[in-house]
């Protein structure tokens, strides 16, 4: 053996030196899994067990270059990407940071779902960027033109999925309150108004809890709805599944509809003669004992002049 050979313990240091020099062109893997950021902990493990690490140099040529240009055109406004690994890092961090709801929802297009899921357990950034993502978007190695627009649209769908779900919840409230769904602040204001008017009524536990939650108006509009939706499902909307979202919409519809009808009863109650305390007391008793909207309407009709609450019967029948 020649006396000038490099000693084995020194070899990892040369690997690190080469990696640091070409880090914008090289991907690092530990136990076959991609390492987006090579930290001090990685370095310590590499010096102890270099056999668990592998390195891959990105080859940007031919169709790969065309796909990279599509990424640059759509995601970077035509600017050159610092490097393919950095482009992958940015996209991987974007997927990592989306809410748990977005990571599982099927309420986005099939292509967007495939783009999102392609990042799961991915072992090769180069394979993901230049083969998997083009494939799920309907492109192959023969043509990259238009891929940038397709991947941008899918990423935009993924980005907006959570907000879209929240907006659908607010839309349910807006419809029941006869408010423009775009006017979130007005939806909040009306809910608080109704809640404050009804919070002293003794109603069934479920509705009483809903009324208690809609009067908690502190914080901004988005915080208000996040708290309300959390109270509906007993977990933050970011942790919801598609099933949770559907159940929440149903419960919001039912509770808001009941609150609207109770508010109408409240207004009619206020219009009654203050001298007729007996009728007012009967209304309070009926509201306390009723378990659902139909029961409330029926009991009120039997116990109070139909001319006072006839319009409520019509509302109940139309639901």
Backbone bond lengths (Angstrom), bond angles and torsions (degrees), N, CA, C in turn:
res aa  C-N    CA-C-N  psi(-1)  N-CA   C-N-CA  omega(-1)  CA-C   N-CA-C  phi
1 X - - - 1.470 - - 1.534 107.94 -
2 X 1.332 117.83 132.79 1.464 119.73 -179.42 1.520 110.75 -62.75
3 X 1.293 117.98 145.14 1.468 121.74 -178.85 1.519 113.54 -74.15
4 X 1.342 116.16 -11.10 1.475 117.89 -175.50 1.537 112.62 -98.44
5 X 1.301 120.01 13.93 1.467 122.46 -179.93 1.525 111.70 -66.57
6 X 1.347 116.16 153.44 1.462 121.42 178.59 1.515 109.03 -79.99
7 X 1.315 117.30 129.45 1.454 120.85 179.66 1.531 110.30 -67.95
8 X 1.328 115.85 143.27 1.462 121.98 -175.75 1.523 113.73 -56.72
9 X 1.352 120.41 -43.69 1.469 119.83 -179.59 1.524 113.82 -62.55
10 X 1.334 117.05 -21.15 1.463 120.58 -177.74 1.527 111.46 -85.51
11 X 1.331 117.30 -22.38 1.459 121.65 -173.80 1.531 113.70 -57.55
12 X 1.349 119.62 -42.36 1.473 118.81 178.79 1.521 113.66 -58.12
13 X 1.329 116.28 -29.93 1.462 119.57 -179.92 1.522 110.38 -66.03
14 X 1.331 116.27 -37.10 1.461 120.17 177.56 1.533 110.55 -67.49
15 X 1.330 116.06 -38.59 1.466 120.07 176.71 1.530 110.44 -58.92
16 X 1.334 115.38 -46.24 1.463 120.03 -178.95 1.524 110.57 -63.83
17 X 1.309 117.01 -39.85 1.463 120.80 179.70 1.530 110.66 -61.92
18 X 1.332 115.78 -43.69 1.468 120.05 178.79 1.528 110.49 -65.62
19 X 1.340 115.79 -42.16 1.471 119.57 -179.89 1.526 110.85 -61.55
20 X 1.329 117.41 -45.90 1.459 120.72 -178.72 1.526 111.53 -62.52
21 X 1.319 116.17 -33.08 1.462 120.41 -179.18 1.534 110.78 -73.87
22 X 1.349 115.78 -38.01 1.468 120.69 -176.53 1.540 112.39 -111.60
23 X 1.324 117.76 25.28 1.471 119.92 -171.01 1.526 113.81 -60.90
24 X 1.339 117.83 -23.95 1.460 119.58 178.26 1.525 112.45 -77.51
25 X 1.326 116.70 -6.39 1.461 120.55 -179.21 1.523 112.34 -119.02
26 X 1.335 117.03 -3.29 1.464 120.41 -172.32 1.527 110.73 -121.07
27 X 1.323 115.00 136.51 1.464 121.85 173.97 1.520 108.49 -104.10
28 X 1.344 116.16 141.22 1.464 121.94 -178.84 1.526 109.24 -110.99
29 X 1.338 115.69 139.98 1.463 121.26 178.59 1.525 109.21 -127.80
30 X 1.326 115.23 137.95 1.459 121.03 173.33 1.520 108.04 -118.14
31 X 1.321 116.07 122.88 1.472 120.90 -175.41 1.522 110.60 52.58
32 X 1.332 115.80 39.39 1.466 124.68 176.25 1.527 114.33 73.42
33 X 1.328 117.20 5.45 1.462 120.02 176.93 1.527 109.77 -107.41
34 X 1.317 115.29 137.11 1.457 121.64 -176.50 1.523 111.50 -62.66
35 X 1.324 116.15 137.93 1.464 123.38 177.56 1.529 107.54 -109.59
36 X 1.341 118.04 102.53 1.466 119.47 -176.28 1.524 113.54 -65.90
37 X 1.348 116.32 -33.31 1.466 120.51 179.79 1.520 109.17 -132.51
38 X 1.314 116.06 123.33 1.462 121.61 -178.53 1.525 107.91 -85.64
39 X 1.336 116.70 102.84 1.462 122.27 -174.48 1.527 111.41 -95.96
40 X 1.334 115.07 177.39 1.466 120.47 176.46 1.519 110.95 -60.39
41 X 1.335 116.28 -37.95 1.469 120.19 178.40 1.521 110.92 -62.94
42 X 1.328 116.70 -39.76 1.468 120.08 177.10 1.529 110.29 -63.16
43 X 1.332 115.30 -41.95 1.463 119.78 -179.54 1.522 110.80 -60.92
44 X 1.328 116.81 -44.07 1.468 120.58 179.98 1.525 111.06 -62.29
45 X 1.334 115.76 -42.50 1.468 118.76 179.27 1.521 111.00 -68.56
46 X 1.338 116.31 -36.04 1.460 119.84 179.92 1.524 111.11 -64.32
47 X 1.339 116.68 -41.56 1.463 120.00 -179.85 1.524 111.65 -66.20
48 X 1.350 116.41 -28.91 1.467 120.11 179.05 1.527 112.03 -85.19
49 X 1.345 116.23 -40.90 1.466 120.89 -176.59 1.524 110.46 -134.37
50 X 1.325 118.17 70.88 1.465 119.81 -179.15 1.527 112.95 -62.93
51 X 1.337 116.80 -21.11 1.464 120.03 -178.59 1.526 112.94 -68.49
52 X 1.335 118.28 -15.98 1.467 120.94 179.68 1.530 111.88 -87.88
53 X 1.334 116.94 -3.03 1.462 121.43 -178.82 1.522 110.83 -111.43
54 X 1.326 115.12 144.82 1.464 120.76 172.61 1.526 108.18 -134.35
55 X 1.331 115.49 158.18 1.460 121.54 -178.06 1.524 108.85 -126.10
56 X 1.336 115.91 143.18 1.459 120.89 179.05 1.517 109.16 -133.17
57 X 1.317 115.49 126.35 1.459 119.39 177.01 1.530 109.35 -90.69
58 X 1.332 115.79 131.25 1.458 120.21 178.54 1.526 109.60 -72.71
59 X 1.313 115.53 129.90 1.457 120.62 176.31 1.522 108.40 -106.17
60 X 1.307 116.17 106.79 1.460 121.57 -177.82 1.520 108.31 -102.55
61 X 1.322 115.36 97.53 1.454 120.15 -179.07 1.523 109.10 -157.69
62 X 1.334 116.64 158.29 1.452 121.04 176.79 1.518 112.89 59.19
63 X 1.341 116.30 -130.94 1.462 121.52 -178.13 1.522 111.07 -64.78
64 X 1.339 116.77 -29.53 1.466 120.06 177.00 1.522 110.41 -61.25
65 X 1.315 116.09 -41.82 1.460 121.09 176.93 1.527 110.53 -62.67
66 X 1.322 116.45 -38.46 1.468 120.62 179.39 1.525 110.95 -64.60
67 X 1.338 116.48 -42.32 1.462 119.69 178.27 1.529 110.86 -65.96
68 X 1.334 116.66 -39.21 1.465 120.04 178.33 1.523 110.14 -61.46
69 X 1.319 116.64 -40.95 1.462 120.46 178.42 1.529 111.34 -63.97
70 X 1.336 116.93 -34.81 1.466 120.84 176.83 1.532 110.56 -66.13
71 X 1.331 115.99 -41.09 1.472 119.76 175.58 1.525 109.95 -59.99
72 X 1.318 115.75 -46.67 1.465 120.62 -177.67 1.528 111.06 -63.13
73 X 1.326 116.05 -42.16 1.467 120.82 -177.52 1.528 111.78 -64.97
74 X 1.336 116.65 -40.10 1.468 119.77 -173.88 1.524 113.74 -91.47
75 X 1.323 116.93 -37.64 1.462 120.31 -173.60 1.522 113.53 -99.12
76 X 1.331 116.73 -21.99 1.465 119.93 -176.11 1.521 112.33 -119.40
77 X 1.339 116.48 17.36 1.471 121.71 179.41 1.521 112.10 54.93
78 X 1.326 116.00 37.34 1.454 120.52 176.35 1.509 115.19 85.82
79 X 1.333 117.48 -5.65 1.462 120.47 179.11 1.523 109.87 -76.58
80 X 1.309 115.97 151.57 1.463 120.24 179.61 1.520 110.25 -70.82
81 X 1.318 115.52 137.72 1.465 120.16 176.43 1.519 109.03 -70.07
82 X 1.344 118.51 138.72 1.466 120.40 177.90 1.524 111.14 -53.04
83 X 1.333 115.68 -40.17 1.459 122.82 177.11 1.514 107.73 -173.63
84 X 1.325 115.99 159.89 1.466 119.78 178.05 1.528 111.50 -62.57
85 X 1.345 119.38 -43.31 1.471 118.87 177.29 1.525 112.96 -59.24
86 X 1.337 117.45 -40.31 1.467 119.77 -179.85 1.532 111.05 -68.59
87 X 1.319 116.43 -34.72 1.458 119.91 175.60 1.520 109.55 -62.28
88 X 1.324 116.06 -44.47 1.463 119.88 178.76 1.524 110.58 -63.98
89 X 1.324 117.51 -42.80 1.467 120.96 179.90 1.524 111.11 -56.88
90 X 1.333 116.08 -44.47 1.467 120.22 -179.08 1.528 110.81 -63.34
91 X 1.323 116.75 -42.98 1.464 120.48 -179.39 1.527 110.74 -69.28
92 X 1.325 116.47 -39.68 1.468 120.43 -179.90 1.524 110.84 -65.22
93 X 1.330 117.21 -39.79 1.460 120.43 178.42 1.531 110.75 -67.23
94 X 1.318 116.51 -35.94 1.464 120.65 177.04 1.530 110.28 -60.41
95 X 1.329 117.09 -47.19 1.465 121.41 179.65 1.525 110.47 -66.39
96 X 1.319 116.65 -38.65 1.465 120.79 -179.33 1.531 111.43 -62.71
97 X 1.328 117.20 -34.87 1.464 121.49 -172.99 1.528 114.24 -89.37
98 X 1.327 118.93 -4.67 1.464 118.66 178.98 1.529 109.36 -69.57
99 X 1.337 118.28 151.96 1.470 120.71 -178.13 1.528 111.82 -61.67
100 X 1.331 117.16 154.52 1.470 120.47 176.26 1.526 112.12 -53.40
101 X 1.336 117.07 -35.90 1.468 119.58 177.89 1.522 110.37 -55.90
102 X 1.332 116.25 -47.34 1.460 121.00 -176.37 1.521 111.57 -67.22
103 X 1.315 116.88 -29.46 1.464 120.44 -178.22 1.524 113.14 -70.15
104 X 1.342 116.73 -15.90 1.468 118.52 -178.44 1.528 114.05 -122.15
105 X 1.337 117.53 -13.14 1.456 118.66 -171.89 1.526 112.92 -63.96
106 X 1.315 114.72 146.49 1.461 121.93 173.17 1.525 110.08 -106.28
107 X 1.317 115.84 7.80 1.459 120.81 -179.36 1.526 111.45 -87.30
108 X 1.317 115.67 36.67 1.459 123.59 171.54 1.524 106.49 -135.76
109 X 1.306 117.90 168.34 1.463 120.60 -176.20 1.528 111.35 -62.63
110 X 1.320 116.05 159.15 1.466 120.96 178.69 1.525 111.20 -58.76
111 X 1.330 116.40 -39.88 1.468 120.05 -179.61 1.522 110.17 -64.85
112 X 1.323 117.37 -44.00 1.469 120.80 179.18 1.524 110.70 -62.64
113 X 1.326 117.45 -38.67 1.465 120.69 176.86 1.526 110.61 -62.32
114 X 1.325 116.88 -41.94 1.468 120.99 -178.83 1.528 110.94 -68.14
115 X 1.335 116.36 -37.92 1.471 120.03 176.88 1.520 109.80 -62.41
116 X 1.320 116.43 -48.45 1.475 121.16 178.84 1.523 111.13 -59.15
117 X 1.325 116.78 -47.61 1.460 120.88 -174.55 1.527 112.82 -73.37
118 X 1.334 117.15 -18.79 1.465 119.86 179.08 1.522 111.78 -64.72
119 X 1.339 116.32 -22.68 1.463 120.13 -179.45 1.527 112.49 -80.16
120 X 1.335 117.11 -14.54 1.458 120.11 -177.74 1.527 110.00 -72.04
121 X 1.319 115.33 126.74 1.467 121.79 177.48 1.524 112.66 55.48
122 X 1.328 116.09 29.58 1.459 118.31 178.14 1.524 110.56 -71.64
123 X 1.302 116.15 135.61 1.460 120.53 -176.48 1.525 113.28 -109.22
124 X 1.313 117.80 -8.97 1.458 119.42 -177.72 1.522 110.68 -142.97
125 X 1.332 117.96 111.03 1.464 120.89 177.56 1.525 112.37 -57.48
126 X 1.318 116.57 -41.59 1.462 119.73 -178.73 1.524 110.69 -64.10
127 X 1.327 115.80 -42.49 1.460 119.96 179.54 1.526 110.38 -64.90
128 X 1.329 116.53 -38.84 1.465 120.38 -179.60 1.525 111.14 -67.60
129 X 1.334 116.43 -49.73 1.459 120.89 -175.29 1.518 113.14 -66.02
130 X 1.323 116.07 -40.11 1.459 119.04 -168.83 1.524 114.89 -111.80
131 X 1.342 117.23 -0.04 1.465 119.06 174.46 1.529 111.71 -130.51
132 X 1.357 116.83 -59.71 1.466 119.73 -173.47 1.528 112.99 -63.85
133 X 1.334 116.72 -51.83 1.466 118.94 -177.40 1.527 112.05 -63.63
134 X 1.342 118.98 -43.89 1.470 117.52 174.35 1.528 112.68 -59.22
135 X 1.333 117.31 -39.99 1.469 120.43 -178.97 1.526 111.79 -62.81
136 X 1.339 117.35 -46.67 1.470 118.96 -177.45 1.526 111.40 -68.88
137 X 1.332 116.58 -20.22 1.466 120.54 176.70 1.524 112.23 -90.72
138 X 1.345 116.07 0.66 1.463 120.35 175.97 1.509 114.98 90.78
139 X 1.325 117.59 22.50 1.466 121.35 179.94 1.524 109.81 -117.47
140 X 1.320 115.97 151.88 1.463 120.15 177.34 1.518 109.59 -127.62
141 X 1.324 115.05 -172.45 1.464 120.38 -174.33 1.526 113.43 -70.39
142 X 1.314 116.76 -10.05 1.460 118.66 -176.63 1.526 113.13 -85.71
143 X 1.341 116.96 -20.31 1.464 118.81 -175.82 1.524 111.06 -156.92
144 X 1.314 116.55 124.59 1.468 121.17 -179.79 1.521 112.42 -107.28
145 X 1.323 117.69 -6.08 1.459 120.77 -174.70 1.530 111.26 -63.05
146 X 1.314 116.51 127.21 1.459 121.73 179.84 1.512 113.91 93.61
147 X 1.326 116.99 -9.99 1.462 119.84 -178.85 1.525 111.52 -62.66
148 X 1.332 116.48 -37.94 1.464 120.19 -178.32 1.516 112.22 -57.61
149 X 1.334 116.28 -43.30 1.456 119.77 179.00 1.514 112.23 -64.95
150 X 1.335 116.06 -38.52 1.467 120.67 -179.16 1.523 111.50 -66.76
151 X 1.329 117.22 -44.16 1.470 119.91 -178.25 1.527 109.98 -70.28
152 X 1.329 117.18 -34.93 1.467 120.25 178.24 1.522 110.84 -65.04
153 X 1.326 116.84 -42.68 1.462 120.88 179.50 1.524 111.04 -62.60
154 X 1.334 116.68 -41.90 1.466 120.32 179.95 1.522 111.33 -65.58
155 X 1.323 116.56 -44.12 1.464 119.89 179.13 1.529 110.97 -64.71
156 X 1.331 116.78 -34.31 1.462 120.46 177.57 1.527 110.52 -67.10
157 X 1.325 116.70 -39.95 1.473 120.50 176.06 1.523 110.76 -60.40
158 X 1.323 115.23 -44.98 1.466 120.17 -179.87 1.527 110.10 -62.37
159 X 1.318 115.99 -43.76 1.464 120.84 -179.02 1.528 111.49 -61.79
160 X 1.328 117.49 -38.82 1.462 121.86 -173.61 1.521 114.09 -91.07
161 X 1.334 117.97 -4.56 1.467 120.80 -172.52 1.526 112.64 -58.42
162 X 1.316 116.91 -44.87 1.468 119.80 -177.57 1.526 111.18 -66.15
163 X 1.334 116.64 -47.33 1.463 119.98 -179.95 1.526 110.82 -62.64
164 X 1.319 116.55 -36.14 1.468 120.42 177.98 1.527 110.58 -62.42
165 X 1.330 116.24 -41.08 1.463 120.28 178.92 1.528 110.88 -64.82
166 X 1.338 116.66 -43.64 1.466 120.61 178.46 1.529 110.44 -61.71
167 X 1.316 116.57 -41.52 1.465 120.50 179.28 1.525 111.25 -62.76
168 X 1.327 117.12 -35.03 1.466 119.81 178.82 1.523 111.04 -66.74
169 X 1.346 116.69 -33.27 1.463 120.52 176.31 1.530 110.48 -67.80
170 X 1.324 115.77 -44.30 1.468 120.50 179.77 1.527 110.50 -65.57
171 X 1.319 116.64 -34.44 1.464 120.77 179.30 1.529 111.37 -61.16
172 X 1.334 116.57 -37.05 1.469 120.51 176.72 1.528 109.99 -60.55
173 X 1.333 115.85 -46.17 1.464 120.63 179.19 1.523 111.19 -63.01
174 X 1.332 115.76 -45.17 1.463 120.51 -177.46 1.524 111.33 -61.25
175 X 1.325 116.42 -41.19 1.464 120.19 -179.49 1.526 111.18 -62.80
176 X 1.332 116.61 -44.51 1.463 120.25 -179.34 1.526 112.00 -68.48
177 X 1.327 116.18 -29.01 1.468 120.66 -178.11 1.522 112.60 -92.94
178 X 1.356 116.06 -1.42 1.472 121.56 -177.78 1.524 111.42 58.42
179 X 1.331 114.67 46.36 1.465 121.95 179.53 1.523 108.25 -121.87
180 X 1.322 117.18 146.66 1.460 121.65 175.37 1.522 109.35 -59.12
181 X 1.334 116.76 127.56 1.463 120.43 -176.21 1.522 113.03 -63.06
182 X 1.335 116.71 -20.18 1.465 120.30 178.80 1.528 111.68 -77.66
183 X 1.321 116.94 -17.63 1.470 121.88 -176.77 1.529 109.87 -93.47
184 X 1.316 116.09 73.70 1.464 120.01 -176.72 1.528 112.13 -61.09
185 X 1.325 116.35 -39.55 1.466 119.82 -179.52 1.523 110.81 -63.03
186 X 1.335 116.61 -36.48 1.462 120.09 179.82 1.528 110.88 -70.41
187 X 1.331 116.33 -36.15 1.467 120.17 175.86 1.526 109.41 -60.34
188 X 1.330 115.77 -45.82 1.463 120.27 178.28 1.526 110.88 -60.81
189 X 1.337 116.84 -47.29 1.467 121.13 -177.80 1.524 111.57 -58.30
190 X 1.320 115.92 -42.16 1.461 119.48 -177.71 1.522 111.14 -70.58
191 X 1.326 116.97 -39.09 1.465 119.90 177.02 1.527 110.88 -61.34
192 X 1.328 115.73 -44.80 1.468 120.19 179.74 1.527 110.31 -62.92
193 X 1.322 116.08 -41.88 1.473 120.53 179.18 1.528 110.68 -60.39
194 X 1.328 116.09 -47.90 1.462 119.71 179.69 1.526 110.57 -63.40
195 X 1.315 115.38 -43.96 1.460 119.51 -178.06 1.514 112.93 -61.66
196 X 1.320 116.27 -44.18 1.472 119.87 179.81 1.527 111.89 -64.19
197 X 1.325 116.41 -31.77 1.464 119.97 179.35 1.520 112.21 -74.10
198 X 1.334 116.53 -25.92 1.467 120.27 -173.05 1.520 114.21 -107.67
199 X 1.332 117.97 -6.81 1.462 119.61 -170.31 1.521 113.97 -66.04
200 X 1.336 117.97 -16.60 1.465 120.04 179.75 1.529 112.44 -93.43
201 X 1.344 115.73 -2.92 1.460 118.68 177.17 1.527 109.31 -80.71
202 X 1.311 116.33 140.51 1.466 121.06 176.51 1.523 108.08 -90.69
203 X 1.350 116.13 102.67 1.465 121.49 -176.72 1.528 107.47 -117.79
204 X 1.321 118.34 -177.93 1.464 119.49 177.88 1.527 110.00 -63.11
205 X 1.312 115.76 156.87 1.469 122.29 -171.55 1.520 112.60 -57.06
206 X 1.323 116.63 -43.67 1.463 121.19 -177.69 1.528 111.41 -59.23
207 X 1.331 116.11 -48.01 1.464 120.04 -178.31 1.520 111.45 -71.99
208 X 1.323 116.51 -36.87 1.467 120.37 177.66 1.527 110.56 -60.82
209 X 1.329 116.35 -41.01 1.469 120.81 178.11 1.517 110.84 -63.96
210 X 1.328 116.78 -42.84 1.468 121.11 178.61 1.526 110.28 -61.12
211 X 1.325 116.62 -44.83 1.469 120.56 179.35 1.527 110.63 -62.96
212 X 1.325 116.33 -40.74 1.471 119.80 177.71 1.525 110.70 -58.92
213 X 1.326 116.73 -40.82 1.464 120.49 -176.93 1.525 112.74 -73.18
214 X 1.315 118.09 -34.49 1.470 118.36 -176.94 1.527 112.42 -75.45
215 X 1.332 118.20 -14.52 1.472 119.06 177.89 1.528 112.10 -90.10
216 X 1.334 117.89 -3.77 1.471 120.73 179.24 1.528 108.69 -80.49
217 X 1.326 116.70 83.50 1.458 121.29 -168.24 1.528 114.91 -92.80
218 X 1.316 119.27 3.87 1.464 120.35 -176.47 1.533 110.46 -67.62
219 X 1.323 115.25 153.84 1.462 120.60 179.73 1.518 112.05 85.10
220 X 1.331 115.22 -179.75 1.456 120.95 -179.60 1.519 112.59 -75.75
221 X 1.326 115.25 175.45 1.466 121.20 -177.90 1.524 111.03 -62.06
222 X 1.328 116.97 -45.88 1.466 120.15 -178.48 1.525 111.23 -63.67
223 X 1.331 116.48 -40.51 1.467 120.22 177.71 1.524 110.94 -64.03
224 X 1.319 115.73 -38.75 1.469 120.87 -179.93 1.527 110.24 -59.30
225 X 1.336 116.46 -50.15 1.465 119.38 -177.77 1.526 111.53 -69.96
226 X 1.326 117.31 -33.69 1.469 119.77 176.98 1.525 110.32 -61.79
227 X 1.348 116.93 -42.44 1.468 120.30 177.84 1.528 111.31 -65.20
228 X 1.325 115.51 -43.92 1.464 119.83 -178.55 1.522 110.99 -62.00
229 X 1.337 116.58 -45.82 1.464 119.78 -178.09 1.527 111.19 -69.46
230 X 1.333 116.12 -33.35 1.467 119.79 175.71 1.520 110.34 -63.15
231 X 1.330 116.33 -40.66 1.469 120.02 -179.44 1.525 111.58 -66.85
232 X 1.317 116.79 -30.64 1.469 120.71 -179.22 1.526 111.30 -66.68
233 X 1.346 116.76 -42.66 1.468 121.11 -174.54 1.527 113.29 -110.06
234 X 1.334 116.71 0.82 1.467 121.50 -179.45 1.528 113.22 61.11
235 X 1.311 116.51 26.73 1.463 121.38 171.09 1.520 108.48 -162.17
236 X 1.327 115.61 151.83 1.455 120.79 -175.97 1.528 111.01 -61.16
237 X 1.337 118.31 142.44 1.468 120.94 -179.74 1.524 113.76 -56.45
238 X 1.324 117.48 -28.12 1.463 119.45 179.25 1.523 112.00 -63.82
239 X 1.337 116.30 -21.56 1.460 121.41 -179.91 1.530 112.31 -96.85
240 X 1.321 117.01 1.62 1.462 120.24 -176.05 1.522 112.45 -69.45
241 X 1.324 114.22 157.80 1.461 122.41 167.02 1.524 107.47 -101.44
242 X 1.319 117.21 175.12 1.462 119.87 175.60 1.525 110.78 -62.32
243 X 1.326 116.42 -35.34 1.465 120.50 177.65 1.522 110.83 -64.19
244 X 1.332 116.36 -42.84 1.468 120.59 177.21 1.527 110.78 -58.07
245 X 1.319 115.76 -42.59 1.459 120.39 -179.34 1.526 111.00 -61.75
246 X 1.327 116.43 -43.41 1.466 120.66 -179.91 1.526 111.34 -65.78
247 X 1.333 116.55 -42.16 1.468 120.65 179.05 1.525 109.99 -64.14
248 X 1.325 116.74 -42.31 1.462 120.83 179.72 1.525 111.17 -59.96
249 X 1.319 116.65 -43.91 1.464 120.13 179.89 1.532 110.91 -60.81
250 X 1.312 116.38 -39.61 1.467 120.73 178.87 1.530 110.86 -65.04
251 X 1.333 116.07 -46.22 1.463 120.30 -179.17 1.525 111.67 -66.43
252 X 1.327 116.31 -39.58 1.466 119.65 177.59 1.523 110.74 -62.16
253 X 1.320 115.84 -42.44 1.459 120.55 179.49 1.526 110.99 -61.59
254 X 1.332 116.02 -47.78 1.464 120.41 -178.34 1.525 111.80 -63.99
255 X 1.325 116.40 -48.15 1.463 120.42 -176.79 1.523 112.36 -67.55
256 X 1.330 116.06 -42.32 1.463 118.93 -179.23 1.521 110.84 -67.63
257 X 1.316 116.14 -38.92 1.462 119.75 177.97 1.529 110.75 -60.68
258 X 1.321 116.26 -42.51 1.461 120.39 179.08 1.523 111.20 -66.16
259 X 1.328 116.29 -41.34 1.467 120.26 179.23 1.527 110.68 -62.67
260 X 1.329 116.76 -41.89 1.468 120.36 178.95 1.525 110.41 -60.53
261 X 1.323 116.64 -44.21 1.467 119.93 179.54 1.527 111.92 -68.43
262 X 1.318 116.38 -38.77 1.467 119.80 176.88 1.523 111.03 -64.42
263 X 1.323 115.36 -36.67 1.462 119.06 178.73 1.528 110.33 -64.57
264 X 1.331 116.56 -39.24 1.461 120.07 177.35 1.526 110.31 -62.93
265 X 1.346 116.68 -40.53 1.460 120.65 175.75 1.523 110.13 -62.00
266 X 1.316 115.54 -41.72 1.465 120.78 179.49 1.529 110.94 -59.93
267 X 1.326 116.58 -43.81 1.466 120.43 179.50 1.526 110.52 -63.66
268 X 1.329 116.32 -43.74 1.462 119.28 178.03 1.526 110.73 -63.98
269 X 1.318 115.17 -37.03 1.466 120.51 178.70 1.528 110.57 -60.97
270 X 1.330 116.06 -41.71 1.461 120.40 -179.64 1.522 111.42 -65.74
271 X 1.326 116.56 -28.53 1.459 120.33 -177.36 1.532 112.54 -80.30
272 X 1.336 116.86 -15.01 1.457 119.77 178.38 1.525 109.87 -66.24
273 X 1.304 115.35 155.42 1.463 119.96 178.13 1.518 109.61 -61.18
274 X 1.302 116.30 131.35 1.459 119.95 178.77 1.528 111.17 -64.68
275 X 1.360 116.06 -16.56 1.464 119.15 178.49 1.518 111.65 -75.26
276 X 1.343 115.78 -21.24 1.465 119.00 -176.23 1.525 109.62 -91.87
277 X 1.313 117.04 67.35 1.457 122.15 -177.89 1.525 111.70 -65.59
278 X 1.329 116.79 -27.48 1.461 119.55 -178.51 1.522 111.10 -63.04
279 X 1.338 116.92 -45.17 1.466 120.16 179.30 1.521 110.33 -63.96
280 X 1.330 116.33 -43.07 1.465 119.73 179.49 1.521 110.99 -61.24
281 X 1.305 116.68 -41.19 1.463 120.09 178.92 1.523 111.30 -66.15
282 X 1.337 116.56 -36.87 1.459 119.90 177.79 1.526 110.69 -62.93
283 X 1.319 116.62 -40.36 1.470 120.46 178.32 1.524 110.31 -60.94
284 X 1.325 117.13 -45.22 1.461 121.44 179.79 1.525 110.59 -59.38
285 X 1.333 116.67 -43.89 1.466 121.10 -179.60 1.522 110.70 -64.16
286 X 1.326 116.14 -44.95 1.461 120.35 -178.66 1.525 111.45 -63.41
287 X 1.326 116.91 -41.80 1.466 120.59 178.72 1.519 110.91 -63.45
288 X 1.296 116.61 -36.18 1.465 120.84 -179.49 1.517 111.20 -68.60
289 X 1.332 116.56 -39.12 1.457 120.47 -174.35 1.523 112.93 -85.40
290 X 1.329 118.36 -24.95 1.462 120.24 -175.31 1.516 111.23 -69.52
291 X 1.326 116.18 141.22 1.468 120.92 -179.36 1.514 112.65 -103.39
292 X 1.346 118.19 -14.43 1.455 119.69 179.08 1.516 110.31 -152.41
293 X 1.317 115.35 173.35 1.462 121.29 -174.85 1.521 111.99 -61.95
294 X 1.332 117.10 -45.04 1.457 119.69 -177.78 1.528 111.49 -61.19
295 X 1.333 115.59 -39.48 1.462 119.29 179.69 1.520 110.29 -65.03
296 X 1.329 115.95 -42.21 1.465 119.75 178.71 1.524 110.23 -59.51
297 X 1.338 116.22 -47.98 1.453 119.68 -178.55 1.529 111.15 -62.40
298 X 1.320 116.61 -45.12 1.460 120.42 -177.69 1.513 112.38 -62.94
299 X 1.324 116.74 -45.14 1.456 120.46 -178.59 1.526 111.46 -66.34
300 X 1.329 115.45 -38.84 1.460 118.09 179.22 1.523 111.39 -65.35
301 X 1.326 115.67 -38.88 1.464 119.81 -179.77 1.525 110.38 -63.90
302 X 1.324 116.03 -39.16 1.462 119.38 -179.74 1.527 111.79 -74.42
303 X 1.312 118.30 -26.97 1.458 120.57 -172.78 1.509 115.68 -102.78
304 X 1.362 117.36 -10.09 1.466 119.69 -174.62 1.527 109.07 -136.12
305 X 1.289 116.78 155.94 1.462 121.93 179.19 1.524 110.75 -52.85
306 X 1.353 118.11 125.49 1.462 122.53 -178.70 1.523 111.55 -60.66
307 X 1.293 117.05 -27.11 1.460 119.43 -179.59 1.519 111.91 -66.55
308 X 1.331 117.58 -24.33 1.462 121.44 -178.49 1.515 111.21 -80.03
309 X 1.345 116.05 -37.93 1.474 118.34 -173.02 1.521 112.67 -123.12
310 X 1.327 117.74 16.57 1.462 120.27 -178.72 1.517 112.87 -57.35
311 X 1.323 116.56 -35.54 1.461 119.47 179.52 1.520 112.24 -64.45
312 X 1.333 118.22 -27.81 1.460 120.92 178.75 1.521 111.06 -69.02
313 X 1.335 116.71 -36.11 1.460 120.31 177.24 1.518 110.26 -60.90
314 X 1.317 116.24 -42.74 1.457 120.19 179.58 1.519 111.12 -62.91
315 X 1.338 116.52 -40.91 1.464 120.55 177.81 1.514 110.90 -62.34
316 X 1.337 116.55 -43.43 1.463 120.74 -177.90 1.513 111.04 -64.34
317 X 1.357 116.79 -39.13 1.456 120.30 -178.58 1.521 112.06 -69.33
318 X 1.329 116.50 -26.88 1.466 120.42 -178.86 1.511 113.26 -81.87
319 X 1.341 118.29 -10.65 1.460 121.47 -178.38 1.521 110.15 -74.77
